[in-house]
């Protein structure tokens, strides 16, 4: 618990002055509002950064599968193998036939992109929920 002391000096019309002391007690465990806003904004930025990396990875996978990229290529193989765990929960939605190197429209990857973006939005919003709209 932090404390702040505020002193005000009052001068009356007869020339006498008095000092009034007010003790303000902050119940934020020593953290002011700016520190709270800063830390929650930082959490939101980290969440969006991680989500952005994941969404870019999934978008690359979508484009490579759509164009029928050769899985023997190092880059394509890397993208397929790294993104597979993130897309796998959505394979059963539209029927999945694991065939790389054949051009096809992988709707499960698009669903994964939307779901992970919504999850990131929810987590980032939850981190900044204590802030008013104009502080964000």
ABEGO torsion letter per residue (X at the ends): XBBBBBBBBBBBAAGBBBBBBBBBBBAAGGBBAAAAAAAAAAAAAAAAAAAAAAAAAAAAAAAAAAAGBBAABAAAAAAAAAAAAAAAAAAAAAEBBBBBGBBBBBAAAAAAAAAAAAAAAAAAAAAAAABBAAAX
